[in-house]
């Protein structure tokens, strides 16, 4: 095997290992679903991320159509799932709600953030 093939293989392996080392906690799924519609009002909002998050530095805010916050308490990870952050919400009525989230990865402390909406049908 030539030196250039070995060098190329080493560079490729190094590049691929760096991709996973710099991963961020991105939204993988949400309940209620991001940009979705539900018939029953949820009692909490939960977001599952692509990697474990640090609850101390991560947060979820939920706003109604008047930009009033409707979450209660503090966002926490599930006891057996550090990828899922959840927060209780006040009793919700039909309408459109905006979710604002920020997550800090447990392994590398990278911060990500995003927003989405969900609708409760009457």
Phi, psi and omega in degrees: 000135184285160179295325181293324177292317179296317179296318179297318179297319179294317179295318179297314179298318179295317179297317180294324179291328178289330179299314180286331181290336182252025179290154178239159177281102178255156179295124177259319178199164181215154176222116358301156185296142177302129180059026181252178180233135177235156178267324181260136179292130179285159175260351177206163173243131177230144180231129175257129183257169182284349175207170183296143180243157178267107185298331181299330184244008181248156186205156172227129172244143177233125183243140174276185184289355175256014182061029176264136179288135182237006177279160179232137177079204184240143177295138181222156172278159176290149183305322182248017183209094182284000175270345184251122178252134180220158179212141177286152177234154175296166175303125184257149176248175179302142179151187180254133181238142179252132178251127177243123182232153169219141182225141175244123181296137179293325187276328184231002177064017176287140181257133174232159179207162180187176178219156171200171179237158168220157183239138171254121179276147178291000000 
